[in-house]
Amino acid sequence: MKRTPTRLVPLLPIALAACSGLDTGNAEVATVELALAAGPATPVDSAGTELPIATAFAQVRHVELYLPAGTACTDLPGLSAVEGDHTVVCDGDKIRARGPWKVDLLSRQATPPLPLVPVVAGTYRRVDVRLEKDALGVTLSLTGTLPLGGVPTPYALDLDFEENVRFEGQAITASPDAVAHAVLALDPSTWFVSLPIVACAESGDLEIDDGVIEMDDAGGACEDLEDIVRAALVGSGSLEDDDDDD
């Protein structure tokens, strides 16, 4: 079945900027705006059947932006700061903004709001996002629909895990005279692609509760669904320069 590409949607905006009055010595301070994005395509199963996402929520513990080559935390003395419930620190070779945040991956809203973080001007090649379980034990929650007997039927999937998602790819250059825009892109088209999701639903290998297909309770050919989807999600991150779209 032919897939219809969907537009990359920026999510989880994180502004990285200079703090007023910060003593940075000889280092230049730049601003980078990051966004976590769900794209570029609709999820599909191993038969190529599309599984559109209706809602997606993630629990983020912290975001780490690795310092440019040749720079160090000593270039930003006095960086560590507390802003409300958030902590910002320069830790080894990275700047870390600590949450946690509950993120609606479709509306781009984070609760509580994300902080501002100072960064050293230079080239950034890697960002890590730490995902963790919330108070209910859920890290990533998805809902959507799949065609069961040709009829669009709701599905739900809650994953519980704690892992880093690494974003590498295009280099992002942050300079003092312009805001750099970087996208942390997740590719959901890979999450279910090795599983016969629709066939499992039609054969009864996925539990159906009150008309909703519960992917958390899978058997048969989809027995390892949660582990497979988690591994695919964690490995689907890429760093992209959003300024290339200007």
C-alpha positions in Angstrom: 0.0 0.0 0.0 1.4 3.4 -1.0 2.3 5.6 2.0 1.4 9.3 1.9 4.2 11.4 3.4 3.1 13.7 6.1 4.6 17.1 6.9 7.3 17.1 9.6 5.7 18.7 12.7 8.0 20.4 15.2 7.4 19.4 18.8 8.8 20.1 22.2 10.3 23.5 21.5 13.4 24.2 23.7 15.0 27.7 23.5 18.7 27.7 24.3 19.8 31.2 24.9 22.1 33.5 26.9 21.1 34.4 30.5 21.1 38.0 31.4 24.2 39.0 33.4 26.0 35.6 32.9 29.8 35.9 33.0 31.0 33.8 30.1 34.7 34.9 30.1 36.0 34.9 26.5 33.3 32.6 25.2 30.7 33.8 22.8 27.1 32.9 23.7 24.6 31.8 21.0 21.0 30.8 20.8 19.7 27.5 19.5 16.0 26.6 19.3 15.3 22.9 19.4 12.1 21.0 18.6 11.2 17.3 19.0 9.3 16.2 15.9 7.0 13.3 14.9 7.6 12.6 11.3 8.3 12.4 8.4 5.7 9.6 7.7 2.6 7.9 9.2 3.4 4.6 11.0 3.0 1.4 8.9 3.0 -2.3 9.8 5.0 -5.0 8.0 2.2 -5.2 5.3 2.5 -1.5 4.6 -0.8 -0.7 6.2 -1.0 2.8 7.7 -1.6 3.2 11.4 -2.4 6.9 11.9 -1.6 8.4 15.3 -4.3 10.4 17.0 -2.6 11.3 20.3 1.0 10.9 21.5 2.4 11.8 25.0 5.9 11.4 26.2 7.6 11.8 29.6 11.0 13.6 29.4 13.4 13.6 32.3 16.1 15.8 30.7 17.6 17.2 27.4 21.4 17.1 26.8 23.1 19.2 24.2 26.7 18.2 23.6 29.2 21.0 23.6 31.1 21.9 20.4 34.6 20.5 19.9 37.2 22.5 21.7 34.8 24.0 24.2 34.2 23.0 27.9 32.0 23.8 30.8 34.7 26.2 32.1 33.8 28.5 29.1 30.5 29.1 30.8 31.4 29.7 34.5 28.4 30.0 36.8 26.1 28.1 34.4 24.3 26.0 36.9 20.9 27.6 37.8 17.5 26.8 39.1 14.4 28.1 37.2 11.3 27.1 39.1 11.1 23.3 39.0 14.0 23.1 36.4 17.7 22.8 36.8 20.3 23.8 34.2 23.8 22.5 34.5 27.0 22.1 32.4 28.0 18.6 33.1 31.2 17.2 31.6 30.9 17.7 27.8 27.2 18.6 27.7 24.7 21.2 28.8 21.7 19.5 30.5 18.3 20.9 31.2 16.6 18.8 33.8 12.8 18.4 34.0 10.7 16.4 34.1 8.2 17.5 31.5 5.0 15.9 30.2 5.0 16.5 26.4 2.0 16.4 24.1 3.8 15.4 20.9 1.0 16.7 18.6 0.2 20.1 20.2 3.9 20.9 21.1 2.9 21.7 24.7 5.1 20.8 27.6 4.0 20.8 31.2 5.6 22.6 33.0 7.0 25.1 30.4 10.6 24.5 29.3 13.5 26.7 30.6 16.0 28.9 28.8 19.5 27.6 28.7 22.8 29.4 27.8 25.0 27.7 25.2 28.5 28.3 23.7 28.6 29.5 20.1 29.8 26.7 17.8 28.8 23.6 15.9 26.5 21.1 17.6 26.3 17.5 16.3 24.4 15.6 19.0 21.5 16.0 21.3 20.1 13.3 23.7 16.7 13.2 25.2 16.1 11.0 28.3 12.7 9.4 28.4 11.3 8.0 31.7 8.1 6.7 33.3 5.6 9.1 34.7 3.7 8.6 38.0 1.4 6.1 36.3 4.4 4.1 35.0 3.9 5.2 31.3 6.8 6.6 29.2 5.1 6.9 25.8 1.4 6.8 25.2 -0.1 6.4 21.7 -3.6 6.2 20.3 -4.8 6.0 16.8 -6.7 3.8 14.3 -6.0 0.7 12.2 -8.3 -1.0 9.7 -9.8 -4.1 11.3 -11.9 -5.9 8.8 -11.7 -2.8 6.6 -13.2 -0.6 9.4 -11.1 2.0 11.1 -10.7 0.8 14.7 -9.1 2.6 17.7 -5.9 1.3 19.1 -3.9 2.2 22.2 -0.3 1.5 23.3 1.4 2.5 26.5 5.1 1.8 26.8 7.1 1.8 30.1 10.8 2.2 29.8 13.7 4.5 30.7 16.3 5.2 27.9 18.1 7.9 26.0 17.1 8.8 22.5 20.2 10.0 20.5 19.8 12.6 17.8 22.7 12.9 15.3 22.9 13.8 11.6 23.2 17.3 10.3 25.5 19.7 12.2 23.8 22.7 13.7 25.9 25.9 13.8 25.0 28.4 16.5 26.4 31.9 16.1 25.9 35.0 18.3 24.2 37.0 15.5 21.4 34.6 14.6 19.1 32.0 16.1 19.9 28.4 14.9 16.9 26.1 14.5 17.3 22.4 15.0 14.8 19.6 14.8 15.0 16.4 16.9 13.2 14.2 14.4 11.6 10.9 15.4 10.6 8.6 12.5 7.4 6.7 13.5 7.3 4.9 10.1 9.9 2.6 11.6 8.1 1.8 14.9 5.7 -1.0 13.7 7.3 -1.8 10.3 8.6 -5.3 11.4 5.3 -6.4 12.9 2.1 -7.7 11.2 -0.1 -5.4 13.4 -3.3 -5.6 11.3 -3.0 -9.4 10.8 -2.5 -9.8 14.6 -5.6 -7.7 15.3 -7.7 -9.7 12.8 -6.4 -13.1 14.2 -7.1 -12.1 17.8 -3.4 -11.8 18.8 -4.2 -8.3 20.1 -6.6 -7.8 22.9 -9.8 -5.8 22.2 -11.4 -4.0 25.2 -14.6 -2.0 24.7 -13.9 -1.7 21.0 -10.2 -0.5 21.5 -7.3 -2.6 20.3 -4.9 -2.8 23.3 -1.5 -3.3 21.8 0.0 -3.7 25.3 -1.5 -7.2 25.5 -0.1 -8.9 22.4 0.5 -12.5 21.5 1.3 -14.8 18.6 3.2 -13.0 15.8 3.1 -9.8 17.8 4.2 -11.2 21.2 7.3 -9.0 21.4 5.5 -5.9 20.2 6.4 -3.6 23.1 10.1 -4.5 23.0 10.3 -4.1 19.2 8.5 -0.8 19.2 10.6 0.6 22.0 13.9 -0.4 20.3 12.7 1.1 17.0 11.6 4.3 18.7 14.8 4.8 20.5 16.8 4.2 17.3 14.7 6.5 15.1 16.1 9.8 16.2 18.0 12.2 13.8 19.2 15.7 14.1 18.1 18.0 11.3 18.8 21.7 10.5 15.4 23.3 10.3 17.0 26.4 8.7 17.4 24.4 5.5 13.7 24.7 5.0 13.8 28.5 4.8 
